[in-house]
Amino acid sequence: MAFGWGKLGLFAGGVLFGTAGIKILSSKDAKKVYTHSTAAALRAKECVMTTATKIRENADDILADAKQINEKRAAESEIVEDAGN
């Protein structure tokens, strides 16, 4: 099975491109981009967590109010039943 010059050239080009890619990805400018991207992701996470906390607090308030409504209705129902006897 012949390897051929075309395949060898393609392989060499891939190695060269890969080596250049590693140098580009580890450059000072790339590090700055990674840092800013990570900072943006952390800000987005904080925003999502703040929103989730607000939603959870509102849900807790709604649940507490609903329980109070049901307790009041149950108490009123007992009074009506007692009055009917």
N, CA, C and O atoms as a Maestro MAE file, in Angstrom:
{
 s_m_m2io_version
 :::
 2.0.0
}

f_m_ct {
 s_m_title
 :::
 protein
 m_atom[340] {
  # First column is atom index #
  i_m_mmod_type
  r_m_x_coord
  r_m_y_coord
  r_m_z_coord
  i_m_residue_number
  s_m_chain_name
  s_m_pdb_residue_name
  s_m_pdb_atom_name
  i_m_atomic_number
  :::
  1 25 0.850 -1.168 0.000 1 A "MET " " N  " 7
  2 3 0.000 0.000 0.000 1 A "MET " " CA " 6
  3 2 0.898 1.235 0.000 1 A "MET " " C  " 6
  4 15 1.721 1.411 0.899 1 A "MET " " O  " 8
  5 25 0.743 2.057 -0.974 2 A "ALA " " N  " 7
  6 3 1.597 3.230 -1.123 2 A "ALA " " CA " 6
  7 2 1.043 4.383 -0.296 2 A "ALA " " C  " 6
  8 15 -0.160 4.642 -0.279 2 A "ALA " " O  " 8
  9 25 1.963 5.074 0.391 3 A "PHE " " N  " 7
  10 3 1.551 6.199 1.217 3 A "PHE " " CA " 6
  11 2 1.306 7.420 0.356 3 A "PHE " " C  " 6
  12 15 0.292 8.093 0.545 3 A "PHE " " O  " 8
  13 25 2.153 7.728 -0.546 4 A "GLY " " N  " 7
  14 3 1.969 8.819 -1.500 4 A "GLY " " CA " 6
  15 2 2.360 10.164 -0.934 4 A "GLY " " C  " 6
  16 15 2.226 10.426 0.261 4 A "GLY " " O  " 8
  17 25 2.848 11.011 -1.824 5 A "TRP " " N  " 7
  18 3 3.304 12.347 -1.433 5 A "TRP " " CA " 6
  19 2 2.138 13.251 -1.031 5 A "TRP " " C  " 6
  20 15 2.290 14.129 -0.182 5 A "TRP " " O  " 8
  21 25 0.999 13.036 -1.633 6 A "GLY " " N  " 7
  22 3 -0.159 13.869 -1.303 6 A "GLY " " CA " 6
  23 2 -0.599 13.678 0.142 6 A "GLY " " C  " 6
  24 15 -0.889 14.637 0.857 6 A "GLY " " O  " 8
  25 25 -0.640 12.420 0.550 7 A "LYS " " N  " 7
  26 3 -1.032 12.129 1.935 7 A "LYS " " CA " 6
  27 2 0.028 12.623 2.913 7 A "LYS " " C  " 6
  28 15 -0.296 13.114 3.994 7 A "LYS " " O  " 8
  29 25 1.308 12.488 2.523 8 A "LEU " " N  " 7
  30 3 2.387 12.971 3.376 8 A "LEU " " CA " 6
  31 2 2.297 14.489 3.527 8 A "LEU " " C  " 6
  32 15 2.471 15.018 4.625 8 A "LEU " " O  " 8
  33 25 2.026 15.184 2.430 9 A "GLY " " N  " 7
  34 3 1.883 16.646 2.466 9 A "GLY " " CA " 6
  35 2 0.693 17.051 3.317 9 A "GLY " " C  " 6
  36 15 0.761 18.021 4.072 9 A "GLY " " O  " 8
  37 25 -0.393 16.308 3.193 10 A "LEU " " N  " 7
  38 3 -1.593 16.580 3.998 10 A "LEU " " CA " 6
  39 2 -1.300 16.380 5.484 10 A "LEU " " C  " 6
  40 15 -1.721 17.180 6.319 10 A "LEU " " O  " 8
  41 25 -0.579 15.313 5.805 11 A "PHE " " N  " 7
  42 3 -0.211 15.049 7.191 11 A "PHE " " CA " 6
  43 2 0.691 16.156 7.732 11 A "PHE " " C  " 6
  44 15 0.470 16.654 8.836 11 A "PHE " " O  " 8
  45 25 1.698 16.536 6.965 12 A "ALA " " N  " 7
  46 3 2.630 17.592 7.386 12 A "ALA " " CA " 6
  47 2 1.888 18.916 7.571 12 A "ALA " " C  " 6
  48 15 2.162 19.663 8.511 12 A "ALA " " O  " 8
  49 25 0.952 19.200 6.671 13 A "GLY " " N  " 7
  50 3 0.157 20.422 6.792 13 A "GLY " " CA " 6
  51 2 -0.684 20.400 8.057 13 A "GLY " " C  " 6
  52 15 -0.825 21.422 8.728 13 A "GLY " " O  " 8
  53 25 -1.236 19.257 8.381 14 A "GLY " " N  " 7
  54 3 -2.042 19.118 9.600 14 A "GLY " " CA " 6
  55 2 -1.210 19.328 10.851 14 A "GLY " " C  " 6
  56 15 -1.638 19.998 11.790 14 A "GLY " " O  " 8
  57 25 -0.016 18.747 10.854 15 A "VAL " " N  " 7
  58 3 0.879 18.919 12.004 15 A "VAL " " CA " 6
  59 2 1.271 20.391 12.138 15 A "VAL " " C  " 6
  60 15 1.267 20.936 13.242 15 A "VAL " " O  " 8
  61 25 1.607 21.034 11.022 16 A "LEU " " N  " 7
  62 3 1.990 22.445 11.044 16 A "LEU " " CA " 6
  63 2 0.829 23.316 11.522 16 A "LEU " " C  " 6
  64 15 1.011 24.210 12.349 16 A "LEU " " O  " 8
  65 25 -0.352 23.048 10.997 17 A "PHE " " N  " 7
  66 3 -1.539 23.814 11.405 17 A "PHE " " CA " 6
  67 2 -1.835 23.590 12.887 17 A "PHE " " C  " 6
  68 15 -2.183 24.529 13.602 17 A "PHE " " O  " 8
  69 25 -1.698 22.358 13.341 18 A "GLY " " N  " 7
  70 3 -1.933 22.047 14.753 18 A "GLY " " CA " 6
  71 2 -0.945 22.748 15.659 18 A "GLY " " C  " 6
  72 15 -1.321 23.269 16.709 18 A "GLY " " O  " 8
  73 25 0.319 22.765 15.258 19 A "THR " " N  " 7
  74 3 1.345 23.444 16.043 19 A "THR " " CA " 6
  75 2 1.080 24.943 16.095 19 A "THR " " C  " 6
  76 15 1.193 25.561 17.154 19 A "THR " " O  " 8
  77 25 0.730 25.523 14.961 20 A "ALA " " N  " 7
  78 3 0.414 26.955 14.929 20 A "ALA " " CA " 6
  79 2 -0.827 27.232 15.764 20 A "ALA " " C  " 6
  80 15 -0.893 28.251 16.451 20 A "ALA " " O  " 8
  81 25 -1.803 26.348 15.715 21 A "GLY " " N  " 7
  82 3 -3.028 26.511 16.495 21 A "GLY " " CA " 6
  83 2 -2.749 26.513 17.983 21 A "GLY " " C  " 6
  84 15 -3.334 27.302 18.726 21 A "GLY " " O  " 8
  85 25 -1.859 25.634 18.425 22 A "ILE " " N  " 7
  86 3 -1.512 25.580 19.846 22 A "ILE " " CA " 6
  87 2 -0.831 26.873 20.269 22 A "ILE " " C  " 6
  88 15 -1.105 27.398 21.349 22 A "ILE " " O  " 8
  89 25 0.066 27.395 19.410 23 A "LYS " " N  " 7
  90 3 0.742 28.655 19.744 23 A "LYS " " CA " 6
  91 2 -0.253 29.802 19.802 23 A "LYS " " C  " 6
  92 15 -0.149 30.670 20.669 23 A "LYS " " O  " 8
  93 25 -1.209 29.815 18.896 24 A "ILE " " N  " 7
  94 3 -2.222 30.879 18.888 24 A "ILE " " CA " 6
  95 2 -3.101 30.784 20.132 24 A "ILE " " C  " 6
  96 15 -3.382 31.793 20.779 24 A "ILE " " O  " 8
  97 25 -3.534 29.563 20.464 25 A "LEU " " N  " 7
  98 3 -4.416 29.368 21.615 25 A "LEU " " CA " 6
  99 2 -3.732 29.662 22.945 25 A "LEU " " C  " 6
  100 15 -4.405 29.978 23.926 25 A "LEU " " O  " 8
  101 25 -2.412 29.563 22.992 26 A "SER " " N  " 7
  102 3 -1.702 29.826 24.236 26 A "SER " " CA " 6
  103 2 -1.055 31.209 24.255 26 A "SER " " C  " 6
  104 15 -0.235 31.497 25.126 26 A "SER " " O  " 8
  105 25 -1.415 32.057 23.310 27 A "SER " " N  " 7
  106 3 -0.838 33.390 23.245 27 A "SER " " CA " 6
  107 2 -1.422 34.307 24.313 27 A "SER " " C  " 6
  108 15 -2.437 33.991 24.934 27 A "SER " " O  " 8
  109 25 -0.770 35.441 24.517 28 A "LYS " " N  " 7
  110 3 -1.205 36.420 25.508 28 A "LYS " " CA " 6
  111 2 -2.584 36.984 25.153 28 A "LYS " " C  " 6
  112 15 -3.426 37.170 26.031 28 A "LYS " " O  " 8
  113 25 -2.811 37.255 23.864 29 A "ASP " " N  " 7
  114 3 -4.112 37.780 23.427 29 A "ASP " " CA " 6
  115 2 -5.217 36.758 23.645 29 A "ASP " " C  " 6
  116 15 -6.317 37.107 24.075 29 A "ASP " " O  " 8
  117 25 -4.926 35.497 23.348 30 A "ALA " " N  " 7
  118 3 -5.930 34.449 23.546 30 A "ALA " " CA " 6
  119 2 -6.270 34.330 25.032 30 A "ALA " " C  " 6
  120 15 -7.433 34.149 25.393 30 A "ALA " " O  " 8
  121 25 -5.262 34.431 25.883 31 A "LYS " " N  " 7
  122 3 -5.500 34.349 27.319 31 A "LYS " " CA " 6
  123 2 -6.418 35.481 27.777 31 A "LYS " " C  " 6
  124 15 -7.281 35.287 28.633 31 A "LYS " " O  " 8
  125 25 -6.220 36.654 27.201 32 A "LYS " " N  " 7
  126 3 -7.068 37.794 27.547 32 A "LYS " " CA " 6
  127 2 -8.513 37.530 27.123 32 A "LYS " " C  " 6
  128 15 -9.443 37.858 27.860 32 A "LYS " " O  " 8
  129 25 -8.705 36.943 25.948 33 A "VAL " " N  " 7
  130 3 -10.054 36.600 25.474 33 A "VAL " " CA " 6
  131 2 -10.687 35.564 26.396 33 A "VAL " " C  " 6
  132 15 -11.858 35.686 26.758 33 A "VAL " " O  " 8
  133 25 -9.916 34.540 26.780 34 A "TYR " " N  " 7
  134 3 -10.442 33.514 27.681 34 A "TYR " " CA " 6
  135 2 -10.847 34.128 29.021 34 A "TYR " " C  " 6
  136 15 -11.886 33.780 29.583 34 A "TYR " " O  " 8
  137 25 -10.022 35.040 29.525 35 A "THR " " N  " 7
  138 3 -10.300 35.676 30.812 35 A "THR " " CA " 6
  139 2 -11.583 36.498 30.750 35 A "THR " " C  " 6
  140 15 -12.424 36.417 31.645 35 A "THR " " O  " 8
  141 25 -11.725 37.283 29.694 36 A "HIS " " N  " 7
  142 3 -12.939 38.100 29.557 36 A "HIS " " CA " 6
  143 2 -14.183 37.227 29.355 36 A "HIS " " C  " 6
  144 15 -15.256 37.528 29.880 36 A "HIS " " O  " 8
  145 25 -14.026 36.153 28.596 37 A "SER " " N  " 7
  146 3 -15.158 35.236 28.384 37 A "SER " " CA " 6
  147 2 -15.569 34.567 29.688 37 A "SER " " C  " 6
  148 15 -16.759 34.423 29.970 37 A "SER " " O  " 8
  149 25 -14.592 34.161 30.476 38 A "THR " " N  " 7
  150 3 -14.888 33.537 31.758 38 A "THR " " CA " 6
  151 2 -15.556 34.533 32.706 38 A "THR " " C  " 6
  152 15 -16.491 34.181 33.424 38 A "THR " " O  " 8
  153 25 -15.074 35.775 32.704 39 A "ALA " " N  " 7
  154 3 -15.684 36.808 33.545 39 A "ALA " " CA " 6
  155 2 -17.142 37.038 33.140 39 A "ALA " " C  " 6
  156 15 -18.008 37.188 34.002 39 A "ALA " " O  " 8
  157 25 -17.414 37.065 31.838 40 A "ALA " " N  " 7
  158 3 -18.790 37.240 31.360 40 A "ALA " " CA " 6
  159 2 -19.659 36.058 31.782 40 A "ALA " " C  " 6
  160 15 -20.814 36.240 32.166 40 A "ALA " " O  " 8
  161 25 -19.108 34.858 31.710 41 A "ALA " " N  " 7
  162 3 -19.863 33.669 32.116 41 A "ALA " " CA " 6
  163 2 -20.187 33.718 33.614 41 A "ALA " " C  " 6
  164 15 -21.282 33.338 34.029 41 A "ALA " " O  " 8
  165 25 -19.239 34.185 34.411 42 A "LEU " " N  " 7
  166 3 -19.486 34.301 35.852 42 A "LEU " " CA " 6
  167 2 -20.553 35.349 36.148 42 A "LEU " " C  " 6
  168 15 -21.378 35.160 37.042 42 A "LEU " " O  " 8
  169 25 -20.541 36.460 35.398 43 A "ARG " " N  " 7
  170 3 -21.585 37.476 35.586 43 A "ARG " " CA " 6
  171 2 -22.947 36.914 35.202 43 A "ARG " " C  " 6
  172 15 -23.941 37.161 35.886 43 A "ARG " " O  " 8
  173 25 -22.993 36.165 34.119 44 A "ALA " " N  " 7
  174 3 -24.263 35.563 33.681 44 A "ALA " " CA " 6
  175 2 -24.758 34.574 34.730 44 A "ALA " " C  " 6
  176 15 -25.951 34.527 35.028 44 A "ALA " " O  " 8
  177 25 -23.846 33.786 35.288 45 A "LYS " " N  " 7
  178 3 -24.225 32.819 36.327 45 A "LYS " " CA " 6
  179 2 -24.813 33.547 37.528 45 A "LYS " " C  " 6
  180 15 -25.828 33.122 38.079 45 A "LYS " " O  " 8
  181 25 -24.176 34.644 37.935 46 A "GLU " " N  " 7
  182 3 -24.659 35.410 39.086 46 A "GLU " " CA " 6
  183 2 -26.064 35.954 38.820 46 A "GLU " " C  " 6
  184 15 -26.919 35.941 39.706 46 A "GLU " " O  " 8
  185 25 -26.292 36.427 37.608 47 A "CYS " " N  " 7
  186 3 -27.613 36.951 37.237 47 A "CYS " " CA " 6
  187 2 -28.667 35.841 37.299 47 A "CYS " " C  " 6
  188 15 -29.766 36.051 37.812 47 A "CYS " " O  " 8
  189 25 -28.333 34.688 36.785 48 A "VAL " " N  " 7
  190 3 -29.264 33.553 36.810 48 A "VAL " " CA " 6
  191 2 -29.551 33.125 38.241 48 A "VAL " " C  " 6
  192 15 -30.697 32.840 38.587 48 A "VAL " " O  " 8
  193 25 -28.517 33.080 39.074 49 A "MET " " N  " 7
  194 3 -28.712 32.675 40.463 49 A "MET " " CA " 6
  195 2 -29.570 33.693 41.221 49 A "MET " " C  " 6
  196 15 -30.396 33.307 42.048 49 A "MET " " O  " 8
  197 25 -29.385 34.981 40.948 50 A "THR " " N  " 7
  198 3 -30.203 36.016 41.583 50 A "THR " " CA " 6
  199 2 -31.661 35.857 41.187 50 A "THR " " C  " 6
  200 15 -32.553 35.941 42.031 50 A "THR " " O  " 8
  201 25 -31.902 35.626 39.900 51 A "THR " " N  " 7
  202 3 -33.265 35.432 39.411 51 A "THR " " CA " 6
  203 2 -33.885 34.183 40.025 51 A "THR " " C  " 6
  204 15 -35.048 34.199 40.426 51 A "THR " " O  " 8
  205 25 -33.115 33.104 40.100 52 A "ALA " " N  " 7
  206 3 -33.629 31.860 40.689 52 A "ALA " " CA " 6
  207 2 -33.983 32.059 42.161 52 A "ALA " " C  " 6
  208 15 -34.981 31.518 42.637 52 A "ALA " " O  " 8
  209 25 -33.182 32.820 42.871 53 A "THR " " N  " 7
  210 3 -33.461 33.091 44.288 53 A "THR " " CA " 6
  211 2 -34.755 33.882 44.426 53 A "THR " " C  " 6
  212 15 -35.574 33.578 45.293 53 A "THR " " O  " 8
  213 25 -34.950 34.886 43.586 54 A "LYS " " N  " 7
  214 3 -36.180 35.684 43.630 54 A "LYS " " CA " 6
  215 2 -37.398 34.815 43.332 54 A "LYS " " C  " 6
  216 15 -38.431 34.933 43.990 54 A "LYS " " O  " 8
  217 25 -37.268 33.948 42.342 55 A "ILE " " N  " 7
  218 3 -38.383 33.056 41.982 55 A "ILE " " CA " 6
  219 2 -38.701 32.130 43.155 55 A "ILE " " C  " 6
  220 15 -39.868 31.914 43.482 55 A "ILE " " O  " 8
  221 25 -37.661 31.585 43.784 56 A "ARG " " N  " 7
  222 3 -37.862 30.685 44.925 56 A "ARG " " CA " 6
  223 2 -38.544 31.423 46.081 56 A "ARG " " C  " 6
  224 15 -39.457 30.887 46.709 56 A "ARG " " O  " 8
  225 25 -38.101 32.652 46.361 57 A "GLU " " N  " 7
  226 3 -38.724 33.431 47.434 57 A "GLU " " CA " 6
  227 2 -40.190 33.718 47.125 57 A "GLU " " C  " 6
  228 15 -41.046 33.614 48.004 57 A "GLU " " O  " 8
  229 25 -40.479 34.077 45.877 58 A "ASN " " N  " 7
  230 3 -41.872 34.331 45.488 58 A "ASN " " CA " 6
  231 2 -42.713 33.068 45.608 58 A "ASN " " C  " 6
  232 15 -43.859 33.124 46.055 58 A "ASN " " O  " 8
  233 25 -42.153 31.936 45.213 59 A "ALA " " N  " 7
  234 3 -42.885 30.678 45.310 59 A "ALA " " CA " 6
  235 2 -43.168 30.336 46.778 59 A "ALA " " C  " 6
  236 15 -44.251 29.857 47.112 59 A "ALA " " O  " 8
  237 25 -42.188 30.587 47.644 60 A "ASP " " N  " 7
  238 3 -42.405 30.343 49.080 60 A "ASP " " CA " 6
  239 2 -43.515 31.244 49.623 60 A "ASP " " C  " 6
  240 15 -44.353 30.793 50.404 60 A "ASP " " O  " 8
  241 25 -43.524 32.513 49.212 61 A "ASP " " N  " 7
  242 3 -44.579 33.445 49.644 61 A "ASP " " CA " 6
  243 2 -45.948 32.989 49.159 61 A "ASP " " C  " 6
  244 15 -46.926 33.025 49.906 61 A "ASP " " O  " 8
  245 25 -46.008 32.561 47.898 62 A "ILE " " N  " 7
  246 3 -47.278 32.098 47.325 62 A "ILE " " CA " 6
  247 2 -47.773 30.869 48.075 62 A "ILE " " C  " 6
  248 15 -48.961 30.762 48.378 62 A "ILE " " O  " 8
  249 25 -46.866 29.943 48.375 63 A "LEU " " N  " 7
  250 3 -47.246 28.728 49.103 63 A "LEU " " CA " 6
  251 2 -47.763 29.072 50.498 63 A "LEU " " C  " 6
  252 15 -48.773 28.525 50.940 63 A "LEU " " O  " 8
  253 25 -47.078 29.971 51.187 64 A "ALA " " N  " 7
  254 3 -47.516 30.367 52.533 64 A "ALA " " CA " 6
  255 2 -48.890 31.035 52.476 64 A "ALA " " C  " 6
  256 15 -49.753 30.756 53.308 64 A "ALA " " O  " 8
  257 25 -49.092 31.917 51.491 65 A "ASP " " N  " 7
  258 3 -50.401 32.572 51.353 65 A "ASP " " CA " 6
  259 2 -51.497 31.559 51.034 65 A "ASP " " C  " 6
  260 15 -52.605 31.652 51.563 65 A "ASP " " O  " 8
  261 25 -51.194 30.608 50.182 66 A "ALA " " N  " 7
  262 3 -52.181 29.592 49.824 66 A "ALA " " CA " 6
  263 2 -52.556 28.747 51.036 66 A "ALA " " C  " 6
  264 15 -53.725 28.405 51.218 66 A "ALA " " O  " 8
  265 25 -51.576 28.410 51.861 67 A "LYS " " N  " 7
  266 3 -51.862 27.637 53.078 67 A "LYS " " CA " 6
  267 2 -52.751 28.430 54.027 67 A "LYS " " C  " 6
  268 15 -53.667 27.876 54.636 67 A "LYS " " O  " 8
  269 25 -52.480 29.730 54.153 68 A "GLN " " N  " 7
  270 3 -53.320 30.579 55.019 68 A "GLN " " CA " 6
  271 2 -54.754 30.628 54.508 68 A "GLN " " C  " 6
  272 15 -55.699 30.551 55.292 68 A "GLN " " O  " 8
  273 25 -54.915 30.756 53.204 69 A "ILE " " N  " 7
  274 3 -56.252 30.777 52.610 69 A "ILE " " CA " 6
  275 2 -56.981 29.488 52.921 69 A "ILE " " C  " 6
  276 15 -58.146 29.512 53.317 69 A "ILE " " O  " 8
  277 25 -56.308 28.358 52.745 70 A "ASN " " N  " 7
  278 3 -56.941 27.065 53.000 70 A "ASN " " CA " 6
  279 2 -57.272 26.873 54.479 70 A "ASN " " C  " 6
  280 15 -58.315 26.315 54.820 70 A "ASN " " O  " 8
  281 25 -56.374 27.339 55.359 71 A "GLU " " N  " 7
  282 3 -56.661 27.240 56.797 71 A "GLU " " CA " 6
  283 2 -57.875 28.097 57.173 71 A "GLU " " C  " 6
  284 15 -58.715 27.678 57.970 71 A "GLU " " O  " 8
  285 25 -57.959 29.279 56.602 72 A "LYS " " N  " 7
  286 3 -59.094 30.174 56.871 72 A "LYS " " CA " 6
  287 2 -60.395 29.553 56.370 72 A "LYS " " C  " 6
  288 15 -61.416 29.588 57.056 72 A "LYS " " O  " 8
  289 25 -60.344 28.983 55.163 73 A "ARG " " N  " 7
  290 3 -61.550 28.347 54.612 73 A "ARG " " CA " 6
  291 2 -61.966 27.155 55.450 73 A "ARG " " C  " 6
  292 15 -63.156 26.931 55.669 73 A "ARG " " O  " 8
  293 25 -60.980 26.379 55.925 74 A "ALA " " N  " 7
  294 3 -61.299 25.214 56.754 74 A "ALA " " CA " 6
  295 2 -61.927 25.659 58.069 74 A "ALA " " C  " 6
  296 15 -62.882 25.047 58.544 74 A "ALA " " O  " 8
  297 25 -61.392 26.719 58.650 75 A "ALA " " N  " 7
  298 3 -61.948 27.239 59.907 75 A "ALA " " CA " 6
  299 2 -63.369 27.752 59.691 75 A "ALA " " C  " 6
  300 15 -64.245 27.492 60.516 75 A "ALA " " O  " 8
  301 25 -63.612 28.469 58.610 76 A "GLU " " N  " 7
  302 3 -64.953 28.978 58.309 76 A "GLU " " CA " 6
  303 2 -65.921 27.829 58.047 76 A "GLU " " C  " 6
  304 15 -67.092 27.896 58.420 76 A "GLU " " O  " 8
  305 25 -65.425 26.780 57.407 77 A "SER " " N  " 7
  306 3 -66.266 25.619 57.122 77 A "SER " " CA " 6
  307 2 -66.668 24.922 58.414 77 A "SER " " C  " 6
  308 15 -67.804 24.466 58.542 77 A "SER " " O  " 8
  309 25 -65.751 24.832 59.373 78 A "GLU " " N  " 7
  310 3 -66.061 24.214 60.667 78 A "GLU " " CA " 6
  311 2 -67.112 25.033 61.413 78 A "GLU " " C  " 6
  312 15 -67.995 24.464 62.055 78 A "GLU " " O  " 8
  313 25 -67.028 26.351 61.336 79 A "ILE " " N  " 7
  314 3 -67.989 27.210 62.024 79 A "ILE " " CA " 6
  315 2 -69.382 27.022 61.421 79 A "ILE " " C  " 6
  316 15 -70.373 26.953 62.148 79 A "ILE " " O  " 8
  317 25 -69.456 26.939 60.096 80 A "VAL " " N  " 7
  318 3 -70.743 26.738 59.422 80 A "VAL " " CA " 6
  319 2 -71.322 25.385 59.783 80 A "VAL " " C  " 6
  320 15 -72.526 25.272 60.010 80 A "VAL " " O  " 8
  321 25 -70.478 24.345 59.840 81 A "GLU " " N  " 7
  322 3 -70.950 23.007 60.188 81 A "GLU " " CA " 6
  323 2 -71.429 22.962 61.639 81 A "GLU " " C  " 6
  324 15 -72.445 22.335 61.941 81 A "GLU " " O  " 8
  325 25 -70.704 23.620 62.525 82 A "ASP " " N  " 7
  326 3 -71.105 23.649 63.937 82 A "ASP " " CA " 6
  327 2 -72.423 24.389 64.107 82 A "ASP " " C  " 6
  328 15 -73.251 23.987 64.924 82 A "ASP " " O  " 8
  329 25 -72.628 25.436 63.372 83 A "ALA " " N  " 7
  330 3 -73.849 26.215 63.465 83 A "ALA " " CA " 6
  331 2 -75.030 25.435 62.915 83 A "ALA " " C  " 6
  332 15 -76.165 25.630 63.348 83 A "ALA " " O  " 8
  333 25 -74.768 24.564 61.973 84 A "GLY " " N  " 7
  334 3 -75.842 23.773 61.366 84 A "GLY " " CA " 6
  335 2 -76.305 22.636 62.247 84 A "GLY " " C  " 6
  336 15 -77.412 22.137 62.042 84 A "GLY " " O  " 8
  337 25 -75.543 22.208 63.190 85 A "ASN " " N  " 7
  338 3 -75.912 21.077 64.064 85 A "ASN " " CA " 6
  339 2 -76.753 21.491 65.194 85 A "ASN " " C  " 6
  340 15 -77.142 20.657 66.012 85 A "ASN " " O  " 8
  :::
 }
 m_bond[339] {
  # First column is bond index #
  i_m_from
  i_m_to
  i_m_order
  :::
  1 1 2 1
  2 2 3 1
  3 3 4 2
  4 3 5 1
  5 5 6 1
  6 6 7 1
  7 7 8 2
  8 7 9 1
  9 9 10 1
  10 10 11 1
  11 11 12 2
  12 11 13 1
  13 13 14 1
  14 14 15 1
  15 15 16 2
  16 15 17 1
  17 17 18 1
  18 18 19 1
  19 19 20 2
  20 19 21 1
  21 21 22 1
  22 22 23 1
  23 23 24 2
  24 23 25 1
  25 25 26 1
  26 26 27 1
  27 27 28 2
  28 27 29 1
  29 29 30 1
  30 30 31 1
  31 31 32 2
  32 31 33 1
  33 33 34 1
  34 34 35 1
  35 35 36 2
  36 35 37 1
  37 37 38 1
  38 38 39 1
  39 39 40 2
  40 39 41 1
  41 41 42 1
  42 42 43 1
  43 43 44 2
  44 43 45 1
  45 45 46 1
  46 46 47 1
  47 47 48 2
  48 47 49 1
  49 49 50 1
  50 50 51 1
  51 51 52 2
  52 51 53 1
  53 53 54 1
  54 54 55 1
  55 55 56 2
  56 55 57 1
  57 57 58 1
  58 58 59 1
  59 59 60 2
  60 59 61 1
  61 61 62 1
  62 62 63 1
  63 63 64 2
  64 63 65 1
  65 65 66 1
  66 66 67 1
  67 67 68 2
  68 67 69 1
  69 69 70 1
  70 70 71 1
  71 71 72 2
  72 71 73 1
  73 73 74 1
  74 74 75 1
  75 75 76 2
  76 75 77 1
  77 77 78 1
  78 78 79 1
  79 79 80 2
  80 79 81 1
  81 81 82 1
  82 82 83 1
  83 83 84 2
  84 83 85 1
  85 85 86 1
  86 86 87 1
  87 87 88 2
  88 87 89 1
  89 89 90 1
  90 90 91 1
  91 91 92 2
  92 91 93 1
  93 93 94 1
  94 94 95 1
  95 95 96 2
  96 95 97 1
  97 97 98 1
  98 98 99 1
  99 99 100 2
  100 99 101 1
  101 101 102 1
  102 102 103 1
  103 103 104 2
  104 103 105 1
  105 105 106 1
  106 106 107 1
  107 107 108 2
  108 107 109 1
  109 109 110 1
  110 110 111 1
  111 111 112 2
  112 111 113 1
  113 113 114 1
  114 114 115 1
  115 115 116 2
  116 115 117 1
  117 117 118 1
  118 118 119 1
  119 119 120 2
  120 119 121 1
  121 121 122 1
  122 122 123 1
  123 123 124 2
  124 123 125 1
  125 125 126 1
  126 126 127 1
  127 127 128 2
  128 127 129 1
  129 129 130 1
  130 130 131 1
  131 131 132 2
  132 131 133 1
  133 133 134 1
  134 134 135 1
  135 135 136 2
  136 135 137 1
  137 137 138 1
  138 138 139 1
  139 139 140 2
  140 139 141 1
  141 141 142 1
  142 142 143 1
  143 143 144 2
  144 143 145 1
  145 145 146 1
  146 146 147 1
  147 147 148 2
  148 147 149 1
  149 149 150 1
  150 150 151 1
  151 151 152 2
  152 151 153 1
  153 153 154 1
  154 154 155 1
  155 155 156 2
  156 155 157 1
  157 157 158 1
  158 158 159 1
  159 159 160 2
  160 159 161 1
  161 161 162 1
  162 162 163 1
  163 163 164 2
  164 163 165 1
  165 165 166 1
  166 166 167 1
  167 167 168 2
  168 167 169 1
  169 169 170 1
  170 170 171 1
  171 171 172 2
  172 171 173 1
  173 173 174 1
  174 174 175 1
  175 175 176 2
  176 175 177 1
  177 177 178 1
  178 178 179 1
  179 179 180 2
  180 179 181 1
  181 181 182 1
  182 182 183 1
  183 183 184 2
  184 183 185 1
  185 185 186 1
  186 186 187 1
  187 187 188 2
  188 187 189 1
  189 189 190 1
  190 190 191 1
  191 191 192 2
  192 191 193 1
  193 193 194 1
  194 194 195 1
  195 195 196 2
  196 195 197 1
  197 197 198 1
  198 198 199 1
  199 199 200 2
  200 199 201 1
  201 201 202 1
  202 202 203 1
  203 203 204 2
  204 203 205 1
  205 205 206 1
  206 206 207 1
  207 207 208 2
  208 207 209 1
  209 209 210 1
  210 210 211 1
  211 211 212 2
  212 211 213 1
  213 213 214 1
  214 214 215 1
  215 215 216 2
  216 215 217 1
  217 217 218 1
  218 218 219 1
  219 219 220 2
  220 219 221 1
  221 221 222 1
  222 222 223 1
  223 223 224 2
  224 223 225 1
  225 225 226 1
  226 226 227 1
  227 227 228 2
  228 227 229 1
  229 229 230 1
  230 230 231 1
  231 231 232 2
  232 231 233 1
  233 233 234 1
  234 234 235 1
  235 235 236 2
  236 235 237 1
  237 237 238 1
  238 238 239 1
  239 239 240 2
  240 239 241 1
  241 241 242 1
  242 242 243 1
  243 243 244 2
  244 243 245 1
  245 245 246 1
  246 246 247 1
  247 247 248 2
  248 247 249 1
  249 249 250 1
  250 250 251 1
  251 251 252 2
  252 251 253 1
  253 253 254 1
  254 254 255 1
  255 255 256 2
  256 255 257 1
  257 257 258 1
  258 258 259 1
  259 259 260 2
  260 259 261 1
  261 261 262 1
  262 262 263 1
  263 263 264 2
  264 263 265 1
  265 265 266 1
  266 266 267 1
  267 267 268 2
  268 267 269 1
  269 269 270 1
  270 270 271 1
  271 271 272 2
  272 271 273 1
  273 273 274 1
  274 274 275 1
  275 275 276 2
  276 275 277 1
  277 277 278 1
  278 278 279 1
  279 279 280 2
  280 279 281 1
  281 281 282 1
  282 282 283 1
  283 283 284 2
  284 283 285 1
  285 285 286 1
  286 286 287 1
  287 287 288 2
  288 287 289 1
  289 289 290 1
  290 290 291 1
  291 291 292 2
  292 291 293 1
  293 293 294 1
  294 294 295 1
  295 295 296 2
  296 295 297 1
  297 297 298 1
  298 298 299 1
  299 299 300 2
  300 299 301 1
  301 301 302 1
  302 302 303 1
  303 303 304 2
  304 303 305 1
  305 305 306 1
  306 306 307 1
  307 307 308 2
  308 307 309 1
  309 309 310 1
  310 310 311 1
  311 311 312 2
  312 311 313 1
  313 313 314 1
  314 314 315 1
  315 315 316 2
  316 315 317 1
  317 317 318 1
  318 318 319 1
  319 319 320 2
  320 319 321 1
  321 321 322 1
  322 322 323 1
  323 323 324 2
  324 323 325 1
  325 325 326 1
  326 326 327 1
  327 327 328 2
  328 327 329 1
  329 329 330 1
  330 330 331 1
  331 331 332 2
  332 331 333 1
  333 333 334 1
  334 334 335 1
  335 335 336 2
  336 335 337 1
  337 337 338 1
  338 338 339 1
  339 339 340 2
  :::
 }
}
